[in-house]
Amino acid sequence: MGLGLGTRTSLSSRLADAWAHTWRWTLFAAGVVIGAYLLLDRGIANGAVTAAALGVLTIGCVLSGAKPMAIPLLATPALFVVERIGLGGGDLTVSDAALAAAFASAVFLGDRDLSPPLKALLRFNLVYQFATLFTVIVNPYIQNTVEWFHAWLLISGALIAGWAIGRAGKARTAFVLVHLVVTAIALGTMATAVFAFAGGEFAAIYPQWPWPMHKNFAGGALAFAAFLAYVNPDWAQIPKRWARSAMVLFLLALVLTQSRQAVIGFLVALLVHVVRQGAARHWLLISVTAIPGVILIVQSVIEQIESQNRFNSVYQRLEWMGEVYALWKHSPIFGHGLRYWYVHPTANFQPPQAEIEVVVSAGLVGLAGFLIMWLGIVVVLWRLDIRFGMLALGSVLARIVQAQFDLFWVSAQVSIPFFIAGICLGAQALAVANGESTGYWNVRGRRIVRNTHGGGDGDPRLLPGAAAPRDRDRAAGAGRSGSRIRMDRAPDADLSGIGKRLREGP
């Protein structure tokens, strides 16, 4: 009798548990059905990519109940996927869809107590958004309006999504995912290079695996990841030998792509990092890394100029800039609208330079907002505690340097550095909340010390779990409430007062 009762109780508990998870299995089944439908011949472009994206999103939705940052973390490697998905007839990349899902999840499930540095960056982005609102009103077409929201998502959306990950204590997981996906890109670049070299072709490498990529996108992704691996902040908790090995792999693949702007962006970020460190011993590494890159860039440009080929990248860019200038003169104040090359009858190309693209799209008003935004972003990140701010500053700075020689508003190439910066700001907010950091801003005059424990930068005394020495001194002083001499005052000041009283007598 007792055995039968126990069996019925066990069976009831199992049925109840199965019923509680029924909705999850139903959701999984729905995802499989949708994926299978899209994989069939239904007239949808890139059905396999679309099905994979929906499958990952489905898994993230199921896990979000127990792991609030499941979707943003799953979206992290997807930010590097520039394949198009065929939903609604739009020109949407997997990276854009992943960023939108990560942003929405961060808003609804992430910490909403934004840190002061993040708020400052969001305000500067709003300056640009307000400046470009005029061209949206003056040039009413659907691509203009859509791009206005898209541009905000690429910067503010990426910052918020990254911040939520860092604030939740998942910075290490996110950076490991970045290393893994970029390692796949690096290996794909090398594999493509092997086949190209075997066929006698020694031109720039356009990776075909794990998905087809332009050399400038692959180079930009490799440059961002190489800088991440080089800085390797201590709070990311990534072993130094792994980071150094990854950096070497990324740099070798970067050279194979021959992406000149990516190399220049990486070198500028590296130079700023070394200057802010004040460590002369790193100049040898900079020289070894920079000299081959500079020689490659200069030699490539000289060869293209001497070839007199009117269709190579140098002459093509010069020709495009002349056409863009002629177009800008017809609407200099508010421009022709964001993504005007989608609708303009003759100017059907995106200008290959950041400021030129903005001034033609949004006019002088938009250009002013763009410059204010970037100046403000650089100043804010420069003022951050260098332990968290150097990686953020270098990543964002590398992007604007790259855009001086190529397209700027390209989805993944904009969102990735701001996503990394957001993770840095979120990790800093977590450290401040836990008492592991004394504040958000860099103390003027503080000497920057290389942290040999984690491979990052900052004061070694401020490692996670270590209390700030200044705070300990204040606590000790507060405990001696009966003492007449304040612990936070200079000893000389108190001694001089005692001497004065001795001279004057009682």
C-alpha positions, 0 to 999 in steps of 0.5 A: 500500500505504501509502495503504491502511494509512493509510486503515485506521488512520484508519478504525479510530481513527474507529470507536474514537472513535465507540464510546467515545462510544456511551454518550453517544449512547445516553443522549441517545436514552433522554432523547429517548424518555422526553421523547416519552413524557411529551409524549404523553397519558399522564395525567401533569401538565405533561408538557412541563415534565417532559420539559424537566427530564429533558432538561436533566438528561440533558445535565448527566449527559453533560457531568459527565464533562468538566465536574463542575459541569455539573449545578449550573450547568444547575440554576441557572436552573431554580431560578427555575422553580416549575412542577410536574412530574408524577413519582410523583404528588408535588407537586414543582416544577422548582426542587426537582428542580433543587436536588436534582440540583445538591446530589447532583452537588455532593456526589459531584463537588464539593470536599469540604473545606468552609470554616469559615463554611459548616460554621457555617451547616450546624450552625445549620441542624442545630439547627433540624432537630433541634428540628423532629424532635420534631414529626415523631415526635409527628405521624406522617404522610407529608407531615410526614416529607417536609417535614422532609427538604425543609426541610433541602434548601432551606437546607443543600442550597442552601448546599452546591450554591452552595458547590461552584459558587463553589469550582470557580471558576464563580461568574461563570457562575452569576451570569450565568445568574441575570441571564439568567433573571431578565431573562426574568422581568422582560421577561415581567412587563412584557409582561403589564403592557402587556396588562393596562394596555391592558385598563384593569387597573392592579392587581398584575401576575401574570406569565404568561411565561416561565411563570405566576408569583404576583406575590410569587414574581416580586417576590422573584426580582426583588428578589434579582437586583436586590440581586445586580446592585447589590452586583456583587462584583469577584470575579464579574467582571460589567461594572458597566454591565451590572449597573446596567442589569440592576438598573434593569430588575429594579426596574421590573419589581418595582414592577409586581408590587406585591409589598410584602414583596419591596420591603421585603426589598430596601430592608432589604438595601440599607440594611444594605449602605450602613450597612456601607459607611459611604459617605454618598454612597449615601444619595441612591440609597437615598432615590430607591429607597426613597421611591417604594417606601415610598409605594406600600406605605403607600398600598396598605395604607391603600386595603385597610383603607379598602375594608372588603373582608373578602377583601383581603390585609390582612383575610384575613391578620388572619383567618388569624392568628386562626384559626392562634392558636386552632389552636396552643393545642391543641398548643403544645409540638410543634405539629401537624406540618410541612405540617399544612394538607395533612391537617388537616380545617379548617385548610387554609391555610399561615400567612402569616408565618414565625414563626407558621407554625413555631410552629403546625407545630413548636410552641415547641420548633421556634420556638426552633430556628428563631430560633437558626438565623436568629440564628446565620446572620445573625451568621456572615454578618455576621462574614464578610469583607465582600468576600464576605459582604455579598451573602450577608448581604443576600440571606438577610436579604431573605428573612427580612424578606419572610417577616415579611409572607408565607409562608416555606417556599416552595421557590424563595423559600428556596433561591435566597438560600441558593444565592447565599450558598453561591456567595459562600462557595465563591468566598471559599474559592477566594480563600483557597486561592489566597492572594488573601484573607487569611482568612474573617472581617472584620477589626474596625476595617477601613475598607470601601472601595468597589472601583471596578474591579469594582463590588464591596466590599472592600480594592482591594489584595485583588483576585484575583492581588494578594498581601496587603501584610501577607504581603509584609512578613512575607516580606521580614522573614523574608528578613533573618534576619541582622538584629537588629531584627524587621520586625514590631515597632514601631520605637519599641520598638527605638529605646527599647531602643537608647537605654537601652543607650546611657544605661547604657553597655557 
